[in-house]
Amino acid sequence: MDFSGISPLLNVLPQSHRIISWSLKMYVVESKGGAIVCMLLALLFLGTWPAVLTLLERRGRLPQHTYLDYSITNLLAAVIIALTFGEIGKGTPTAPNFFTQLSQDNWPSVLFAMAGGVVLSIGNLSTQYSLALVGLSVTEVITSSIIVVIGTTMNYFLDDKINRADILFPGVGCFLIAVCLGSFVHASNTADNKEKLKSLSTEATGFSMDKETLTNDVVRESDVENGSGSAEKARAGTAGFLIELENRRSIKVFGKSTIIGLAIAFFAGICFSLFSPAFNLATNDQWHTLKKGVPHLSVYTAFFYFSVSCFVVGIILNIIFLYHPILNLPKSSLKAYLSDWNGRGWAFLAGFLCGFGNGLQFIGGEAAGYAAADAVQALPLVSTFWGILIFGEYRRSSRKTYILLVSMLFMFVVAVGLLMASSGHRK
């Protein structure tokens, strides 16, 4: 197929107004506007896939089964990107297409990309368990803020300071404030839940509620979380709701210290903070590890290698967890996984969302600087929305919790605006 006629049409526009630049090698996002579009889409996708995993865990599906399904479509997203954007055009000696780069001597960059995939996979796997123990909003606040503080600083210097420091680092400061507010939100909400549970009495068979509480706290409504058309269920935010959720979900959290969940979230954040700088090194070779004359990996080829290593690590660890589960989860098997179709479509969707979200983040980062692309880590804006809408997080909480929650979200809005405004232009 001949696309050569498109180039003159695009070249009429000044560079500052182009969203996508066409050349013989591939589509390349070059302008700040195009990079911001990629970041906003990535923000939506990356803020939504954790909500899908949380949905499945709260329906009772084993996280090992979910993550194995997720890993398949996460890799498939990278393959689709590589075979489309990375293959269109004939390629040039300095900018070869995807298949040409697979046979070139670019292993130092490939290893950086694969290292990024390894830490991302470990971080995503850890996130699954943190989501259950401390909730969607708090997990995303902690991990995202650590990414921005560590990863953004590393990317700023790797990218030769193409981003405006006077705008970028105040944005990083806003993320730091947001994570502090996030910890206060979690503490306040935990205290609220303890007060709700005081109204319950514990019996040998489990938890029970008095007749009046049941009458007031039960509502018949569309049961999105449980996957049925309608059901009688406790109102979101009530003590009965917390008990119903505990009985249904796969990871039991009552009696477990939230310190474990917070520790897992911080560990995941450290892993996440390293994957973007590793990818940056893979595509731009700032440490000059490639042999002379070997072209840099394109963002599409690097993302393919990145996703392959992410897939391999995820598959190996989750097969181990099938037979040796953690957090008192029941044992499973490959046979049980293959026959478990309950929620498989949602797990596949989560993989696609994460895969395309990461790809868009890297495409935007290659154009405007990976430090600015870390603006997508304001994904708690999206995940908190889903947490409130679908999972009833913060329903019937105290006024103090609501004030802290609004303050946290406001700081994220300011932070994402500042990081995007700091976007530069890669030479």
Salt bridges, closest charged atoms under 4 A:
GLU57 OE1 - ARG249 NH2 2.88
ASP69 OD2 - ARG61 NH2 2.78
ASP69 OD2 - ARG344 NE 2.99
ASP105 OD2 - LYS291 NZ 2.96
ASP159 OD1 - ARG426 NH1 3.05
ASP166 OD2 - ARG164 NH2 2.93
GLU195 OE2 - LYS198 NZ 3.18
ASP223 OD1 - LYS233 NZ 3.26
GLU225 OE2 - ARG248 NH2 3.11
ASP340 OD2 - ARG61 NE 3.21
ASP340 OD2 - HIS65 ND1 2.75
GLU366 OE2 - ARG426 NE 3.85
GLU393 OE2 - ARG58 NH2 3.73
